[in-house]
Amino acid sequence: MDRKQFLKKSIALGALGAAAPALISEAMANRTSDYDKLAAQVGFNHLPNKEKKTMNTVLHKADTRGFADHGWLKSNHTFSFANYYNPERVHFGALRVLNDDKVDGGKGFGTHPHDNMEIISIPLAGDLEHKDSMGNVAVIKEGDVQVLSAGTGIFHSEYNKNEDEEVQFLQIWVFPNKKHVEPRYDQVAINDLVQDNEIYQILSPNEDDQGVWIHQDAWFSMANFTEDKELQYDLHAEGNGVYAFVLEGDLNVDDQELSKRDGYGVWDTDKVTVNGKAGSKLLLMEVPMSI
């Protein structure tokens, strides 16, 4: 879909006004819940081993991810998504989707529904335009984090605001710990939170905490290394694991060497050690391992 069609549909969506909640409710009643559909695929993989007391790990190299080329959209899937299905790579605990998306200028995702899912978007380059059935209209860019708590149901659209450059962003879905909550939108600028050569938080379960918040006992953090440095990340909750995703450069997590877009999950531990190299950037996603 091009941007003109996107704007027309967005205007039509906004014009629904007071009728929107009833129409959304009817639409949601006639579709399979995102939560139920994605939870049905969840199997044995990457769940806590209650018998062993030693740390467990899983490595996902960048070139082993699923890939979809839709022309205007190129997407790498760390976990099973859409037409990519690998029974060994469905989820990491409550972390269900980790898509690395690139969208051509003037293109995007038309209006579509979601429910009962926590959806986090982290732009890496360019400007991503957003509009939803709650009346939110926004543009997010590198240095922002956006969250949608889909809850009882929303419609939204996402679009590359610029005609002449690509937009790159991570789309992350986390199973919520509460279903059928009131839908909610939030975004924050995280540039002021950045602490070079330190791990800084961008997401938590707490409304009053640093960054955005979601309906799940999850914490997301980032680290930008301007020099070689060793850091320790302490997990917040028993039963959680942490999934490390390399945004730039090379580094290692608990002595596992990782490169750009590699993913490495660790659980049955209370801490991990990160050895960053100058120029590397890391996203850490701590989530419950049971859902």
N, C-alpha and C positions, 0 to 999 in steps of 0.2 A: 504494500500500500504506500502511495506517496503522500507528502505532507498536506496537500490540498484536500485529499479524501479524509485524512486524519482530522483536519480542522473542521470539516463539515460534520463528521460523525461526533466530534467532541462538542460542537455547538448544539447538535441535536440531543446529545446526552444531557447537556446542561439545561436545555429547554424543558426537560421532563419535570423539573421542579418538584412539587409536592408529590407527584405521582411516582417518582423514582423508587422510593422504598417498597411500594407494593409490587412494582414491576420486577425489581430485583428479587424480592421474596418469591414471586411466581417462577422466575427463571431458575433460581437455586433449587426449588422444589422439583424441577424437571431435569436435573443433572446429577451425576455422581459427584459427591463431595471430593475436593482435592485431597483432603486428609484420607478418606476411605480408599480412594483410588491408589494413592501412593503408598499407604500403609499396607495394602494388600500384597505389594511386591516385596515388602520387608521380610527377610529371612534370617538365617543364622549368622550372617556375616557381620563381623565387627561389633559383636555384643560382648559384654564382660564375661570373662571366664571366672566363675565363682570358686572353682576348685584350686586354681593356681594363684599364688601370691606374687609371681614375677610379672614384670612389665610385658605388655603385648604391643605389637606394632603392625602397621600395614603400610606398604610403600606403593605409591601410584606415580610412576614417571610420566612426564608431560606427554611423551609421544605414545602413551598407551591409552590416552583418553578417547572417548567417542568424539566423532566429528560430523557436523552437518553443514553443508554448503547450500544455502537457499538463494544464492546470487547476491541479494541485498544484505543477507545475514549470514555470517560465518560464526559457528558456535562450537566450542570444545566442551564436552561434558565429562567431568570427573566421575559422576555417578550416572546410572541409567536415567535416561530422559527421552521422552518422545519416541522416535524410531530407534534410538540406541538402547539396547537392553543387554546387560551382562549380569547374570545372577550372582556373580562374585563381587559386583560393584553396584549395589543398590543404595547403600547409605553408610554413614558412619554415626552410629547412635541416632540422635535426633536430627543430625545434619543430613538432609535428604537430597538437595540439589545444589550443585556448584557449577554454574555455567560461566564460561569465559567468552563473552559475546563481542562481536565487532559488527556494527551496522553502518551501511553506506550513507553518505550524505543525502538528506531529504527522504529517508525511508524509516520505517518503524513498525511497531506492533499495533494493529488496530484494536479497537475496544473489545475487551474479552473479560470473562468473569474469573473470580477466585473466591474460595471460602476456606475457613479453618486452616490457615497456613500463615506462618510468619515469613514475610518476603523482604529480603534486604538487598538493596542495590548499592554498589560501590563503584562510581565512575573512575576510570583510569586515564581517560583522555577524551576531550570533546565535551559537548553539552547534550544532555538527555532531557527531553521535554516530557512532562507527565501531566495527565488529567484523569480525574476519577469521578465516580458517581456521588462522592461526598462533597463535591464542589471544589476540590483542591486543584489548582493549576500551578505548576512549578517547573523550574529548570534546575537540574542538578549537574554538577561538574566535578572534575578532579578536586579532591579536598572536601567533598561532601559525603555524607552517608544518609541513605533514605530507608525508611522502614514502612511496610504496610502490614498491619494486622488484619487479615481478611475476614476473620470471624464469621458472622452470619452471612456475609456475602457482599462483594463489591464488583463493579466493573471499572476497568481502567485501561489506559492506553499509554504507550511509551514511544517516543519518537526522537530521531536525530534532528535537533533544531537547526543544524547548519547544513546547507546544501553542498558545500564545497569541501567538507572534511569528515572523516570517519569518527564515530563515537565508539569508545571501548569501555565496557563495564562488566563487573561481576554481578551475576544474579544468583542469590543464595536463598534457599528455602529451608526453614527449620520447622519441624513438627511442634505445635504449641502444646503447653501443658494444660490449657483450658480451651474447650471447643465452644463455639457459638457465642463468642464475645462480641461486643459492639465494635464494628470496624473502625480502624484508626490509622491516620497518616502522620508521619513525622519525618523531618529531615534536619540535620545539623551540619554545620561547617566544622571540620575537625582540624583545620590548619592551626588553630590556636592550641590544640591539644598535643601537637607534635613535639616530641622530645627526642632529638637525634641521639642515637646510641643508647636508647632506653626503650622499654616496652610500655606503651601507653594504651589505655582502654578506649574503645569507641562504642561499645554496646554492652548492656547488662540487663538483668531482670528488674532493675530498680529504677523507678521513674525519676528519682531525684539524684541519680548517679551520673557520672561523666558519660557523655555520648547519648545515643538513642537507647530505648528499652523495648523489650519484647516479652510476650507471654511464654517464657521458658527460662529455666535455670541455666542460662547460657551467657558466656562472656566472650566478646571478640576484642582482640588487641592487635596492634601493629607495631612494627619496629623498622626504623630507617637508619641504616648504618653508614656513617661517613668515615668510619675507621674500623679496623678489626677490633672486635670486642666480644667477650663472653658475658652472657646474661642468663639468669635463671627465671623461669616462669613457674609460679606456684599455683596449682589448680585451686579453685575456690570451693568445690563441693565434692564430697566422697561419691564415687560412682560416676563421675564425669571423666571424659577423655578429652584430648586436645588434638585438633587437626591443623597441621602447619601447611601453609600454601605459600610458595615463593613467588613474589610479584616481580622481583628483579634480582639479577646477579646469582651468586653462589654462596652457600653457607652450609652449616650442618646442625642438625638437631639430634642430641644424644648420640653423637659420633656418626650419624647417617648423613653422608654427603648428598646435598640437594642442589638442583639448578633451577633456573627460571621455569615457573609453572609446574614444578614437581609438587606432589602432595604427600604428606607423611602423617599418619595417625598413630597416636600413642594413648594407651589406656592401662588400667591397673597400676597406676603410679600417682604420686602426689606432686610431682614436679618434673620439668624437662629443662635441659640445658641447651641454649642456643649459642653457637659460635658464628657470629656474623662477620662478613668481610666487607670492606669498604665498597660502597655502591650497591649493596644488597638491600632488599626490602622484603618484609615478611608479614603475612596475615596469620594470626593464631585464632582458631575458633574452638572454644571450649564448650562442650555440650554434654548433656546426660547420655550415657551409653544405653540406657533402657528407655523405651517409649511405651 
